[in-house]
């Protein structure tokens, strides 16, 4: 049986806190879950920026800032849980914002 409009479903389980964060994000950005998941998957599979270390270092610049110790640890824990680098963590919302309409 063919999928409607050539699309197939993807089902995932997320912990309650992440689900709540996603729901809030969707509401505040006027997006559907399908749009967010499709955007995240496209970005993960076909990134616009090559963020692998050493690939484009000639065009790269360092961005550094300080955060409170407890926030730093929360970020580190998040990165570990989600298998992300600090660079990926910083670039993700920047890439998401490129899809938002200008006010």
C-alpha positions in Angstrom: 0.0 0.0 0.0 1.5 3.4 -1.0 1.8 6.2 1.5 -0.3 9.3 1.1 1.5 12.0 -0.9 4.6 9.8 -1.1 5.2 10.3 2.7 5.7 7.7 5.4 5.4 8.0 9.1 8.1 8.1 11.7 7.3 7.5 15.3 9.6 8.3 18.2 9.3 8.2 22.0 10.7 11.1 24.0 10.8 11.8 27.7 8.1 14.0 29.1 10.3 17.1 29.6 11.6 17.0 26.0 8.1 16.4 24.7 6.9 19.5 26.7 9.8 21.6 25.3 9.0 20.5 21.7 5.3 21.2 22.2 6.1 24.7 23.5 8.6 25.3 20.6 6.0 24.2 18.1 3.3 26.5 19.6 5.6 29.5 19.8 6.9 29.1 16.2 3.6 28.1 14.6 5.0 24.8 13.3 3.7 21.3 13.1 5.5 18.3 14.5 5.9 17.0 10.9 7.6 20.3 9.9 10.0 20.3 12.8 10.9 16.6 12.4 11.4 17.0 8.7 13.5 20.1 9.2 15.6 18.4 11.9 16.1 15.3 9.8 17.0 17.2 6.6 19.5 19.3 8.6 21.0 16.2 10.3 21.3 14.3 7.0 22.1 17.2 4.7 23.7 19.9 6.8 24.2 23.3 5.2 27.5 23.9 7.1 30.2 21.3 7.4 30.6 21.3 11.1 33.1 18.4 11.2 36.3 19.4 13.0 39.1 20.3 10.6 37.1 20.4 7.4 36.7 24.2 7.0 39.0 25.6 9.6 40.3 28.2 7.2 36.9 29.9 7.1 36.2 29.4 10.8 36.5 31.9 13.7 36.4 31.2 17.4 33.4 32.3 19.5 33.8 32.2 23.2 31.7 33.3 26.1 31.3 32.6 29.8 28.3 31.1 31.5 27.5 30.3 35.1 29.0 27.0 36.3 25.6 25.3 36.9 24.4 26.2 33.3 27.7 24.9 31.9 27.1 21.6 33.6 23.5 21.4 32.4 24.7 22.1 28.9 27.5 19.4 29.1 24.9 16.9 30.5 22.5 17.7 27.6 25.3 17.4 25.0 26.3 14.0 26.5 22.7 12.7 26.5 22.1 13.9 22.9 25.6 13.0 21.6 26.2 16.5 20.4 29.2 18.7 20.3 29.2 22.3 21.6 29.4 23.6 18.1 26.4 21.5 17.0 24.5 22.8 20.1 25.2 26.4 19.2 24.5 26.0 15.4 21.2 24.2 15.8 19.1 27.2 16.9 20.9 29.4 14.4 19.9 27.0 11.6 16.3 26.8 12.9 16.1 30.6 12.9 16.8 30.7 9.2 13.4 29.1 8.6 11.5 31.6 10.7 9.8 34.5 8.9 11.3 38.0 9.5 9.2 40.2 11.8 
